Amino acid sequence: MNYYLTDEGNSILVEKKDKKFIHVHIKQYTIHMRKINVSAYLLLAFILLFGKNKAQAQLSPADSSFLLSVCIDPIYIDLVNYPGNWFINNPISNMSDFHLQIEQAYPFLNNQLLSAYDSIQIIGNQAYHDTILNSQIDLYNITYNQNLFKSKDPFIKLDFKAFNKNVTTYAFLDSIDVAPQASNNAYLLLTGTGTNQLTGLALVPNNYHNQNCFLRNHLKNVGDVYLMSTADEENRAIHFNNKKLGRYAPGFPPYLCKYLDSLQKSPGVNKLIETIAMVKYLKTKYDHVIVMGLSTGGTEALWVSLLSEPHGALVSSGYSTLCDSDANSQLVNSYFYSNYLQYFNRDTLKSIISKSSTQYLFTQALNDNPFIQLEIDSNYTPQFFAGIPNVFFDYTYFNHAFPPCDIIDTFTQRVLNAAPNNTDNLHLTPEHFTCNNPVYDDLQIQFNDKESEKNIIEILDLCGNSVLKEETRLKVIEISIGQLPTGLYFLRIQGNTTQQIKKILKL
């Protein structure tokens, strides 16, 4: 008697061959099993289970064809300086592994972004400077190019915890090239759209980021320069057949974005949370932290700064008040950032920025696209932010790139000289209280003071209007806010000697 079973495309043939053995054929494999007195269904269940495992371990022609269609981006491997295999992820071997790698690379939900800063805990409060490439360099006994990297370990690894997930993120590091006492400044650079932009910004003087100023090389004279890595770049890539999973070029390959969307995740939100973690870490180690981004990296620099309050933020060709209604901005936002423009509209930006001590510089190039030209001709954004003392603009240079070095120098000096304003500090006294965030119906506040004191609790809308206010001497209090519309609010708590303001999201 023969039994023919099919499991996920794998033909399994069970043959009753003789009195002693049963022969099992799965694809090209033959297994000889000694007959035992068991029920046939148990034997077949075992075979099905085994066959499923074999199916997962091998790629069918259809799966291979699919992976070739989505793994389309080139992988940068500098075999001169970094020989050998230095990927974190192994090449995709089966579809289960493929989806697992995606979910591990993008662990955060979209609705976690607005409360990410408070959730993030830096594990060990330190970065690690002896990872990734160093082992390969030592293994191959490569003479290190000191002109390329000041430090022998060009990547740092940062471990943090957020929303009960342990996460590791990476940044390219070029240490300060002058006196060590000047290294109290950190510059975090965010790249624009495309493949392997981290490498282009770090290593290539004529990369489009660097057309006006070889930024990394320039800034390392006054501080440590960090280039934020992303889940789809360089050593972190999900890869198959020597190509990595496409992000959104050409156009928007639907697979990555749509798959993550089915999980209520997005590539951009995960990148933003990793970047916020890096900012939070750098603020513990440096006197000044300045975030800089170009194009979509400029958008990310803006949003990260709104949520993490570095000392300065340079937003190059990354934002205009026209973005609220621009079709292309809406497209990129919907695919990559889960429509976060609805939260970061111009009125929200104005409210948050006006209450922050972060110094902002928005720049645009005179020869950029028609959308930018419309912004420059009409000065929409400078007019909208007029009168806010920590916001500056420069529309005087050319090329879709970071501004010339002198503009950057003027801005960074302004950041270094700026005194914190009194209205700041969403994290002025983080030890004073903790609360749930985001909030659905009930806001739960726990005070951390050893002695009970009177606290004034106030919720403000983004225009600064008080929508709820009460006093308490309780150590733990629960306040119903279910009646408030969904959106961002400020929670301000004043004690006898403390004041703390925190952004909260009402869902």
MARBADO-865907 format. One record per residue (C-alpha): residue number from 1; y, z, x. Coordinates in Angstrom, 1 decimal, padded with zeros to 4 digits. Example, Ala and Ser with C-alpha at 12.3 -4.5 7.8 and 13.67 -1.06 7.14 Angstrom:
% residues 2
(site 1 (-004.5 007.8 012.3));
(site 2 (-001.1 007.1 013.7));
***
This chain:
% residues 507
(site 1 (000.0 000.0 000.0));
(site 2 (003.5 -000.9 001.3));
(site 3 (006.7 000.8 000.4));
(site 4 (010.0 -001.0 000.8));
(site 5 (013.1 001.1 000.8));
(site 6 (016.8 000.2 001.6));
(site 7 (019.3 002.7 002.8));
(site 8 (022.9 001.5 003.6));
(site 9 (021.7 -002.0 004.6));
(site 10 (018.7 -000.7 006.7));
(site 11 (015.3 -002.1 005.7));
(site 12 (012.6 000.6 005.9));
(site 13 (009.0 -000.4 005.6));
(site 14 (006.2 002.1 005.2));
(site 15 (002.7 000.8 005.7));
(site 16 (-000.6 002.5 004.9));
(site 17 (-002.3 001.0 008.0));
(site 18 (-005.4 003.1 008.5));
(site 19 (-006.9 006.5 007.8));
(site 20 (-005.1 008.3 010.7));
(site 21 (-001.6 006.9 010.9));
(site 22 (001.2 005.7 008.8));
(site 23 (003.5 003.1 010.5));
(site 24 (007.2 003.3 009.7));
(site 25 (009.5 000.3 010.6));
(site 26 (013.3 000.8 010.7));
(site 27 (015.0 -002.3 012.0));
(site 28 (013.6 -002.8 015.4));
(site 29 (012.1 000.6 015.7));
(site 30 (008.5 001.5 014.9));
(site 31 (007.4 005.1 014.4));
(site 32 (003.7 006.1 014.3));
(site 33 (003.2 009.2 012.2));
(site 34 (-000.1 011.0 011.9));
(site 35 (-001.2 011.4 008.3));
(site 36 (-001.0 014.8 006.9));
(site 37 (-001.7 016.2 003.5));
(site 38 (001.8 016.0 002.0));
(site 39 (003.2 014.5 -001.1));
(site 40 (004.4 010.9 -000.8));
(site 41 (007.9 011.8 -002.0));
(site 42 (008.3 014.3 000.9));
(site 43 (007.4 011.6 003.4));
(site 44 (009.7 009.1 001.8));
(site 45 (012.5 011.7 001.7));
(site 46 (012.1 012.3 005.4));
(site 47 (012.2 008.5 006.0));
(site 48 (015.3 008.1 004.0));
(site 49 (017.1 010.9 005.9));
(site 50 (016.0 009.4 009.2));
(site 51 (017.1 006.0 008.1));
(site 52 (020.5 007.3 007.1));
(site 53 (021.0 008.7 010.5));
(site 54 (020.1 005.5 012.1));
(site 55 (022.5 003.7 009.9));
(site 56 (025.3 005.9 011.0));
(site 57 (024.5 005.5 014.6));
(site 58 (024.8 001.7 014.5));
(site 59 (027.4 -000.7 013.3));
(site 60 (026.4 -003.4 011.0));
(site 61 (027.9 -006.9 011.5));
(site 62 (030.2 -006.3 008.5));
(site 63 (031.4 -003.0 010.0));
(site 64 (032.0 -004.6 013.4));
(site 65 (034.0 -007.4 011.8));
(site 66 (036.1 -004.9 009.9));
(site 67 (036.8 -002.8 013.0));
(site 68 (037.8 -006.0 014.8));
(site 69 (040.3 -006.7 012.0));
(site 70 (042.0 -003.3 012.2));
(site 71 (041.8 -002.5 015.9));
(site 72 (044.3 -005.1 017.0));
(site 73 (046.8 -003.4 019.2));
(site 74 (046.6 -003.8 023.0));
(site 75 (045.8 -000.7 025.1));
(site 76 (047.9 -000.1 028.2));
(site 77 (045.8 000.9 031.1));
(site 78 (047.4 001.0 034.5));
(site 79 (044.3 000.5 036.7));
(site 80 (046.3 000.8 039.9));
(site 81 (047.7 004.3 039.2));
(site 82 (045.1 005.5 036.7));
(site 83 (041.7 004.0 037.2));
(site 84 (038.8 005.0 035.2));
(site 85 (038.3 006.0 031.5));
(site 86 (040.9 008.6 030.5));
(site 87 (040.7 008.3 026.8));
(site 88 (040.3 011.4 024.7));
(site 89 (038.4 009.6 022.0));
(site 90 (035.2 007.8 022.6));
(site 91 (035.0 004.2 021.4));
(site 92 (034.1 004.0 017.7));
(site 93 (030.3 003.9 017.3));
(site 94 (029.9 004.2 013.6));
(site 95 (032.1 004.3 010.4));
(site 96 (031.7 008.0 009.9));
(site 97 (033.0 008.6 013.4));
(site 98 (035.9 006.2 012.8));
(site 99 (037.1 008.1 009.7));
(site 100 (036.6 011.4 011.4));
(site 101 (038.8 010.4 014.4));
(site 102 (041.5 009.3 012.0));
(site 103 (041.4 012.6 010.1));
(site 104 (041.5 014.6 013.3));
(site 105 (044.3 012.5 014.7));
(site 106 (046.4 013.1 011.6));
(site 107 (045.6 016.6 010.4));
(site 108 (048.7 017.5 008.3));
(site 109 (049.5 016.9 004.7));
(site 110 (052.7 015.2 003.6));
(site 111 (053.9 018.3 001.7));
(site 112 (053.7 020.5 004.8));
(site 113 (056.5 018.8 006.7));
(site 114 (059.5 020.7 005.3));
(site 115 (058.0 024.1 006.0));
(site 116 (056.3 023.1 009.3));
(site 117 (058.8 024.9 011.7));
(site 118 (058.0 028.3 010.3));
(site 119 (054.3 027.7 010.2));
(site 120 (054.0 026.6 013.8));
(site 121 (052.7 029.1 016.4));
(site 122 (052.7 028.1 020.0));
(site 123 (049.3 029.1 021.4));
(site 124 (049.8 031.2 024.5));
(site 125 (053.5 030.2 024.4));
(site 126 (052.9 027.8 027.2));
(site 127 (052.3 024.2 028.1));
(site 128 (049.6 023.0 030.4));
(site 129 (050.5 020.8 033.3));
(site 130 (047.0 020.1 034.8));
(site 131 (045.5 017.9 032.2));
(site 132 (044.6 014.3 031.3));
(site 133 (045.4 012.1 034.2));
(site 134 (045.2 014.5 037.0));
(site 135 (041.4 014.6 037.1));
(site 136 (041.2 010.9 037.3));
(site 137 (043.8 010.7 040.0));
(site 138 (041.9 013.3 042.1));
(site 139 (038.6 011.7 041.3));
(site 140 (039.6 008.4 042.7));
(site 141 (041.6 009.9 045.5));
(site 142 (044.7 007.8 044.6));
(site 143 (047.8 008.2 046.6));
(site 144 (050.3 009.4 044.0));
(site 145 (053.4 007.3 043.6));
(site 146 (056.2 009.8 044.0));
(site 147 (058.8 007.2 043.0));
(site 148 (057.1 006.9 039.6));
(site 149 (056.7 010.5 038.7));
(site 150 (058.3 013.6 040.3));
(site 151 (055.4 015.7 039.1));
(site 152 (051.8 014.9 039.9));
(site 153 (050.8 015.6 036.4));
(site 154 (052.8 013.2 034.3));
(site 155 (051.5 014.5 030.9));
(site 156 (051.7 018.0 029.5));
(site 157 (049.4 019.3 026.8));
(site 158 (050.8 021.6 024.1));
(site 159 (048.5 023.6 022.0));
(site 160 (049.8 025.0 018.7));
(site 161 (048.6 026.3 015.3));
(site 162 (050.1 025.2 012.0));
(site 163 (048.8 025.6 008.5));
(site 164 (045.6 027.2 009.9));
(site 165 (044.9 024.2 012.1));
(site 166 (044.7 024.2 015.8));
(site 167 (046.3 021.1 017.2));
(site 168 (047.0 019.6 020.6));
(site 169 (049.9 017.3 021.2));
(site 170 (051.0 015.6 024.4));
(site 171 (054.2 014.5 026.1));
(site 172 (055.0 012.5 029.2));
(site 173 (057.0 014.6 031.6));
(site 174 (059.3 013.6 034.4));
(site 175 (060.6 016.7 036.1));
(site 176 (064.2 017.1 037.3));
(site 177 (065.0 015.3 040.5));
(site 178 (067.7 017.7 041.8));
(site 179 (068.2 021.4 042.3));
(site 180 (065.8 023.5 040.3));
(site 181 (068.5 025.6 038.8));
(site 182 (069.7 022.6 036.8));
(site 183 (066.4 022.4 034.9));
(site 184 (067.5 024.6 032.1));
(site 185 (068.1 021.4 030.1));
(site 186 (065.3 019.5 028.3));
(site 187 (065.6 016.0 026.9));
(site 188 (062.9 014.9 024.3));
(site 189 (062.8 011.2 023.9));
(site 190 (061.3 009.5 020.8));
(site 191 (060.3 005.8 021.0));
(site 192 (060.9 003.0 018.5));
(site 193 (058.5 000.9 016.6));
(site 194 (055.7 -001.0 018.3));
(site 195 (052.7 -000.7 020.5));
(site 196 (052.7 001.3 023.8));
(site 197 (056.4 002.1 023.6));
(site 198 (055.9 005.4 025.4));
(site 199 (054.8 003.4 028.5));
(site 200 (057.6 000.9 028.1));
(site 201 (060.3 003.5 027.9));
(site 202 (058.9 005.5 030.7));
(site 203 (058.1 002.8 033.2));
(site 204 (059.9 -000.5 032.4));
(site 205 (063.7 -000.7 033.2));
(site 206 (064.2 -003.8 031.0));
(site 207 (062.2 -002.4 028.0));
(site 208 (064.4 -002.8 025.0));
(site 209 (065.0 001.0 024.9));
(site 210 (066.5 000.8 028.4));
(site 211 (068.7 -002.3 028.2));
(site 212 (072.0 -000.3 028.5));
(site 213 (070.7 002.8 030.4));
(site 214 (067.3 003.4 032.0));
(site 215 (067.3 006.7 030.1));
(site 216 (064.4 008.5 031.6));
(site 217 (065.5 007.8 035.1));
(site 218 (069.1 008.7 034.4));
(site 219 (068.4 012.0 032.6));
(site 220 (066.1 013.4 035.2));
(site 221 (069.1 014.0 037.3));
(site 222 (070.3 016.8 035.0));
(site 223 (067.1 018.1 033.3));
(site 224 (063.4 017.7 032.5));
(site 225 (062.7 014.6 030.5));
(site 226 (059.9 014.6 027.9));
(site 227 (058.6 011.5 026.1));
(site 228 (056.8 012.4 023.0));
(site 229 (053.3 011.0 022.7));
(site 230 (051.9 009.8 019.4));
(site 231 (048.4 009.7 017.9));
(site 232 (048.3 005.9 018.3));
(site 233 (049.5 005.5 021.8));
(site 234 (047.9 005.5 025.2));
(site 235 (045.2 008.0 026.0));
(site 236 (045.0 009.3 022.4));
(site 237 (044.2 005.9 020.8));
(site 238 (041.4 005.4 018.3));
(site 239 (039.8 002.3 019.9));
(site 240 (037.1 -000.3 019.5));
(site 241 (036.3 -003.3 021.7));
(site 242 (039.1 -002.5 024.0));
(site 243 (041.7 -002.6 021.2));
(site 244 (043.3 000.3 019.4));
(site 245 (043.8 000.9 015.7));
(site 246 (046.9 -000.9 014.6));
(site 247 (049.8 001.1 013.3));
(site 248 (052.0 -001.5 011.5));
(site 249 (052.3 -004.6 013.5));
(site 250 (052.2 -007.4 012.4));
(site 251 (053.8 -006.3 009.2));
(site 252 (052.0 -003.2 007.9));
(site 253 (048.3 -003.4 008.3));
(site 254 (047.2 -001.7 005.2));
(site 255 (044.2 000.2 006.4));
(site 256 (045.6 003.2 008.4));
(site 257 (048.5 003.9 006.0));
(site 258 (046.4 003.4 002.9));
(site 259 (043.5 005.5 004.1));
(site 260 (045.8 008.3 005.1));
(site 261 (047.7 008.0 001.8));
(site 262 (044.4 008.5 000.0));
(site 263 (044.3 011.9 001.8));
(site 264 (047.9 012.7 001.0));
(site 265 (048.8 012.2 004.6));
(site 266 (050.9 009.7 006.6));
(site 267 (051.3 008.7 010.3));
(site 268 (055.0 009.5 010.4));
(site 269 (054.8 012.9 008.9));
(site 270 (052.1 013.9 011.4));
(site 271 (054.2 012.6 014.2));
(site 272 (057.2 014.6 013.0));
(site 273 (055.3 017.8 012.8));
(site 274 (054.0 017.4 016.3));
(site 275 (057.5 016.7 017.5));
(site 276 (058.8 019.8 015.7));
(site 277 (056.2 021.8 017.5));
(site 278 (057.4 020.4 020.9));
(site 279 (061.0 021.2 020.0));
(site 280 (060.0 024.8 019.0));
(site 281 (058.2 025.2 022.4));
(site 282 (061.0 023.7 024.4));
(site 283 (063.6 026.0 022.8));
(site 284 (061.6 029.0 024.2));
(site 285 (061.8 027.6 027.8));
(site 286 (065.2 025.9 028.1));
(site 287 (068.8 026.8 027.5));
(site 288 (069.5 023.4 025.9));
(site 289 (067.2 021.0 024.1));
(site 290 (068.4 017.5 023.1));
(site 291 (066.3 015.2 021.0));
(site 292 (067.0 011.4 021.4));
(site 293 (065.5 008.5 019.5));
(site 294 (066.1 004.8 019.0));
(site 295 (065.4 002.7 015.9));
(site 296 (062.6 004.4 013.9));
(site 297 (062.6 006.9 016.8));
(site 298 (066.3 007.6 015.9));
(site 299 (065.3 008.3 012.3));
(site 300 (062.6 010.7 013.6));
(site 301 (065.1 012.4 015.9));
(site 302 (067.4 013.0 012.9));
(site 303 (064.7 014.4 010.6));
(site 304 (063.2 016.5 013.4));
(site 305 (066.6 017.9 014.2));
(site 306 (067.3 018.8 010.6));
(site 307 (064.1 020.8 010.5));
(site 308 (064.0 022.4 014.0));
(site 309 (067.7 022.7 015.1));
(site 310 (067.8 021.6 018.7));
(site 311 (071.1 021.9 020.5));
(site 312 (071.8 018.2 020.3));
(site 313 (070.4 015.0 018.5));
(site 314 (071.2 011.4 019.5));
(site 315 (070.4 009.0 016.7));
(site 316 (070.6 005.4 018.0));
(site 317 (070.3 002.6 015.4));
(site 318 (068.2 004.9 013.3));
(site 319 (070.4 006.0 010.4));
(site 320 (073.2 004.9 008.1));
(site 321 (074.1 006.2 004.7));
(site 322 (073.1 002.7 003.5));
(site 323 (069.5 003.6 004.2));
(site 324 (069.4 005.4 000.8));
(site 325 (069.4 002.0 -000.9));
(site 326 (068.3 -000.5 001.8));
(site 327 (065.1 -002.3 000.9));
(site 328 (063.7 -002.4 004.5));
(site 329 (064.4 001.2 005.0));
(site 330 (062.6 002.0 001.8));
(site 331 (059.6 -000.1 002.9));
(site 332 (059.2 001.6 006.3));
(site 333 (059.8 005.0 004.6));
(site 334 (057.1 004.4 001.9));
(site 335 (054.5 003.2 004.4));
(site 336 (055.1 005.5 007.3));
(site 337 (056.9 008.7 006.1));
(site 338 (055.6 009.1 002.5));
(site 339 (059.0 008.4 001.0));
(site 340 (060.8 011.2 002.7));
(site 341 (064.1 009.5 002.1));
(site 342 (064.0 011.2 -001.3));
(site 343 (064.4 014.5 000.5));
(site 344 (066.6 013.3 003.4));
(site 345 (069.2 011.5 001.3));
(site 346 (072.8 011.4 002.5));
(site 347 (073.9 014.4 000.4));
(site 348 (071.1 016.6 001.8));
(site 349 (071.9 015.5 005.3));
(site 350 (075.5 016.4 004.9));
(site 351 (074.7 019.8 003.5));
(site 352 (072.2 020.7 006.2));
(site 353 (074.2 019.3 009.1));
(site 354 (077.4 021.1 008.0));
(site 355 (075.6 024.4 008.2));
(site 356 (074.0 023.7 011.5));
(site 357 (075.1 024.3 015.1));
(site 358 (073.2 021.1 016.3));
(site 359 (075.6 018.5 017.8));
(site 360 (074.9 015.0 016.4));
(site 361 (075.8 011.6 017.8));
(site 362 (075.1 008.5 015.7));
(site 363 (075.4 005.2 017.5));
(site 364 (075.1 001.5 016.5));
(site 365 (075.1 -001.7 018.5));
(site 366 (077.8 -004.4 017.7));
(site 367 (075.2 -007.2 017.9));
(site 368 (072.5 -005.7 015.9));
(site 369 (071.1 -007.0 012.6));
(site 370 (073.3 -007.7 009.5));
(site 371 (072.4 -004.4 007.9));
(site 372 (073.9 -002.6 011.0));
(site 373 (076.8 -004.9 011.1));
(site 374 (077.7 -004.0 007.5));
(site 375 (077.6 -000.3 008.5));
(site 376 (079.9 -001.0 011.5));
(site 377 (082.3 -003.1 009.5));
(site 378 (082.8 -000.6 006.8));
(site 379 (082.2 002.7 008.6));
(site 380 (080.2 004.1 005.7));
(site 381 (078.6 006.9 007.7));
(site 382 (081.6 008.1 009.7));
(site 383 (083.6 008.2 006.4));
(site 384 (080.9 010.1 004.6));
(site 385 (080.6 012.8 007.4));
(site 386 (084.4 013.0 008.1));
(site 387 (085.6 016.5 008.8));
(site 388 (082.3 017.9 009.9));
(site 389 (083.0 019.1 013.5));
(site 390 (079.5 018.7 015.0));
(site 391 (079.0 015.1 014.0));
(site 392 (080.2 012.2 016.3));
(site 393 (079.9 008.4 016.2));
(site 394 (080.0 005.5 018.7));
(site 395 (079.8 001.9 017.6));
(site 396 (081.2 000.3 020.7));
(site 397 (078.3 -001.1 022.7));
(site 398 (075.8 -004.0 022.5));
(site 399 (072.0 -004.4 022.3));
(site 400 (069.5 -002.7 020.1));
(site 401 (068.9 000.0 022.7));
(site 402 (070.0 003.5 023.6));
(site 403 (073.8 003.5 024.4));
(site 404 (075.2 003.1 027.9));
(site 405 (074.7 006.0 030.3));
(site 406 (078.4 007.1 030.1));
(site 407 (078.3 007.5 026.3));
(site 408 (075.1 009.6 026.7));
(site 409 (076.7 011.7 029.5));
(site 410 (079.8 012.4 027.3));
(site 411 (077.6 013.5 024.4));
(site 412 (075.2 015.7 026.5));
(site 413 (078.2 017.4 028.1));
(site 414 (079.6 018.1 024.7));
(site 415 (076.2 019.7 023.7));
(site 416 (076.1 021.8 026.9));
(site 417 (079.6 023.1 026.3));
(site 418 (079.3 023.7 022.6));
(site 419 (079.3 027.3 021.3));
(site 420 (076.9 028.1 018.5));
(site 421 (078.8 028.4 015.2));
(site 422 (078.6 031.4 013.0));
(site 423 (077.1 029.7 010.0));
(site 424 (074.1 028.6 011.9));
(site 425 (070.8 029.9 012.4));
(site 426 (068.1 029.3 010.1));
(site 427 (066.1 031.3 012.7));
(site 428 (068.8 033.8 013.7));
(site 429 (066.7 036.8 013.1));
(site 430 (063.2 035.5 012.4));
(site 431 (061.7 039.0 012.6));
(site 432 (063.7 040.2 009.6));
(site 433 (061.4 038.7 006.8));
(site 434 (058.7 036.3 006.1));
(site 435 (058.1 034.3 002.9));
(site 436 (055.8 031.7 001.4));
(site 437 (057.1 028.1 001.9));
(site 438 (056.8 025.8 000.0));
(site 439 (057.1 027.7 -003.3));
(site 440 (055.8 026.8 -006.7));
(site 441 (056.8 029.5 -009.1));
(site 442 (057.0 032.8 -007.3));
(site 443 (058.9 033.4 -004.0));
(site 444 (057.1 036.2 -002.1));
(site 445 (059.3 038.0 000.5));
(site 446 (058.0 040.6 002.9));
(site 447 (060.6 042.5 005.1));
(site 448 (059.6 043.5 008.6));
(site 449 (062.0 046.3 009.2));
(site 450 (060.5 049.7 010.0));
(site 451 (063.0 051.5 007.7));
(site 452 (063.9 050.5 004.2));
(site 453 (067.4 049.1 003.8));
(site 454 (069.3 047.3 001.1));
(site 455 (068.8 043.5 001.3));
(site 456 (070.8 041.0 -000.7));
(site 457 (068.7 038.0 -001.6));
(site 458 (070.4 034.8 -002.5));
(site 459 (069.2 031.2 -003.1));
(site 460 (071.7 028.4 -002.6));
(site 461 (071.5 024.8 -003.5));
(site 462 (072.3 022.1 -000.9));
(site 463 (075.9 022.2 -001.9));
(site 464 (076.1 025.9 -001.0));
(site 465 (076.2 027.0 -004.7));
(site 466 (074.5 030.3 -005.5));
(site 467 (071.7 029.7 -008.0));
(site 468 (070.0 033.2 -007.8));
(site 469 (071.0 036.5 -006.4));
(site 470 (069.5 040.0 -006.4));
(site 471 (069.4 043.2 -004.4));
(site 472 (066.4 045.2 -003.3));
(site 473 (065.2 048.1 -001.1));
(site 474 (061.5 047.2 -001.5));
(site 475 (059.5 046.1 001.5));
(site 476 (057.7 043.4 -000.6));
(site 477 (059.3 041.6 -003.5));
(site 478 (058.3 038.7 -005.7));
(site 479 (061.0 036.6 -007.4));
(site 480 (060.3 034.0 -010.0));
(site 481 (062.0 030.6 -009.3));
(site 482 (059.9 028.4 -011.6));
(site 483 (063.0 027.6 -013.6));
(site 484 (064.7 025.9 -010.6));
(site 485 (064.4 022.1 -010.2));
(site 486 (062.1 020.8 -007.5));
(site 487 (063.9 020.2 -004.1));
(site 488 (065.3 021.9 -001.0));
(site 489 (067.2 025.2 -001.1));
(site 490 (068.6 027.7 001.3));
(site 491 (067.2 031.3 001.2));
(site 492 (069.8 033.7 002.5));
(site 493 (069.1 037.4 003.0));
(site 494 (071.7 039.8 004.2));
(site 495 (070.7 043.3 005.4));
(site 496 (072.9 046.1 006.7));
(site 497 (073.1 044.5 010.2));
(site 498 (071.2 041.2 009.8));
(site 499 (071.6 037.9 008.2));
(site 500 (068.9 035.2 008.1));
(site 501 (069.0 031.8 006.4));
(site 502 (065.9 029.7 005.9));
(site 503 (065.2 026.4 004.3));
(site 504 (062.6 026.5 001.5));
(site 505 (061.0 023.8 -000.6));
(site 506 (060.6 024.4 -004.3));
(site 507 (057.7 022.3 -005.7));
***
